[in-house]
């Protein structure tokens, strides 16, 4: 990894640490650079302001979600309701581990487009994956593109609800709620835990 990339990563890590302790509006570039160990002027070699920094982190986060979903599908060739539950649980655990970041991305007015970016990203990922895994074997009478849109919309709406309730439910419980919304009558066989 290049020195520039290392510095950029330190800035991102410092910002994320601060986000766990402070409100987004209270964080400034001096705080970020003090924590990262660099000169304040170095911040501007990589980002124009904390909003651009947060946008870069937002894009990183979309890539992480994509990697999680792709890894899950590589390891699981058969896909049905139980698998959907497992996939949701993996994603919701990741979100819970990064809840300070998600709280910021879903509540800061400047990032009001993040939920839609996340939904579109999920639609693209799921369209491809459903086409690969369901095909004519699907027991659901929904076209793959609609199924992807529906799953993505319910997922993002669930995350928004979760953020607004300050993550009052653990990942297992929120995953179960998402599955019930997608498949009325669905019951989770394993206990809903983190």
N, C-alpha and C positions, 0 to 999 in steps of 0.2 A: 504494500500500500504506500502510495506517495505521501510525502510530508504534507502537501496541500490537503489531501483527502483525510489524513489523520487530524489535522487542525479543524477541518470542516466537521468531522465526526465529534471531536471534543466540544465544539460549539453546540452542536445538536444535543449531545448528552447533557451538557451543562444546562441548557434551556429546559430539557425534560426534567432534570432534578429540581430546578427552581419551580417548575409548574406543579410539582407535588407539594410544595410548601407555600406558594403564593398564587394569587389570582393573576391571570394573564396580563391585565391592565397594569398591575404593579411592577411587572418585570421590565427592566430596561437593558440596553446593550452593555452598560457598565457592569451590572450584576452578572450577566452572562459571561462576559470576558474575565471578570474577577474570579469566577468559579472555574473557568476553563484554564486559567493561568496565562492568558495571552493579553497583549495590549489591546485597549479598546479599539484603536484604529484598525487592527487586524480583522475585526468583525466585518468591516466594510469591504474587505478584499473578497469576501464570499457571499455576503448578503447585504441588500440595501437597507433593510430594517427587520424588526422582529416578525413582521407579517410575512415577508419573503422567506424567512427562516422557518416559520410555521408551515408555510406552503410546501417547502422542501420536505419537511417532516411528514406532512400529510401525504405527499407522493410516495415517500418511503413506506408509509403505513399501508397504502393500497398495494404496494408490491409485496409486503409481508403477508397480507391476507391472501393474495394470489398464490404465493409460495405454499402457504398452509393448505389451501384448497387443492392445488395441483399435487402436492405430496400425498394428501389423503386419497385422491383418486388413483394415484399410481399404486398405492398399497391395497386398494379395495376395488376389485374388478366388478363385483356385483353391487348394485345400488338400489336400495328400497327404503321404506320408512325408518327401519332401525339404523341404517347407514346415514340417512339424512339427520337423524338425531345425533349420531356421533360427530358428524361434520359440523353441525351447529354448535355442539358442545366445545369442540376444538376452537372454533372461531370465537365463541363467547368467553371462553377462558382467556384467550389472548387479549380480548378487549378489556376484560376485568383486570388483567395484569397491567394494563396500560390505561386504566380508567381516568387518570388525571388528564392525559392527552385527549381521550375521547370526549371528556367533559368540555374541554376547551374547544375542540373541533366542532362539537354539536351546539355550543351555546354562544360562541363569539360571533357577533353579527358579521364581521369581516369574512368569516368562513362559512357563510350560509349556503354556499354551493357544495360543501363537503358531503352532506348526505346524498345529494343527487349524483355526485362523482362516485361515491361508494356504491350506490344502487346500480349505476351504469356498468361499473367494473364487475360487480357480481353477476349482472345479466350476461355480459360477454363470457365470463368464466363458466357460468352454469349452462348457457346455451351450448357451448362446445362440449362440456362434460355430459350433459344429458343426451346429446346426440350420440356420443360415443357409448354411453352405458345403457340407455333405455332402448333406443331404436324401436323396433316392432315388439320388443319384449315388455314394453311398458304396461303395467297393470292400471295405470291412470289414464283416463280418457281426455288428456290435455295435450295440446301440441307442445313440443319442447320449448319454443320461444315464449309461449304464454306461461308455462310452468316456471321458467327461469325468471320472468318478469314478476310473477306472483311471489315466488320465494324471496327474491331480492327486495321487493317492496315491503313484505312482511318483516324481513330481517332488519332492514333499515328503520322501519317504524318501531320495531321492538327495541332496537338500540337507542333510538330517540326517547322512548318511554323510560328505558332503563336509566339513561342519563338524567332525565327530569326527576326521577324518583331517587336520585343520588345512589344508584346501584344498590337499592334496598334488597333486591333478590340476588341470590348467588347464581353463578353461571348455569348450574344444573336446573334450577327453578325457572330461570328466564328461557332456557332452551326448551323446557317442557311447555311453557306458555306459547312459544313460537310454533312448536310442533302441533299443538292443539289448534292453533289458528290456521295452520296449513291443512291439517287432516282432522276435521272434527270427529270425535270419537276415538282418536288415537290415545292410547295409554302407554306411559313409559314404564317398562318392566324393571328398570334399575332405579335405585334411590336417587333423587335429585340432589346432588351435592356438588361441591366445587371440585 
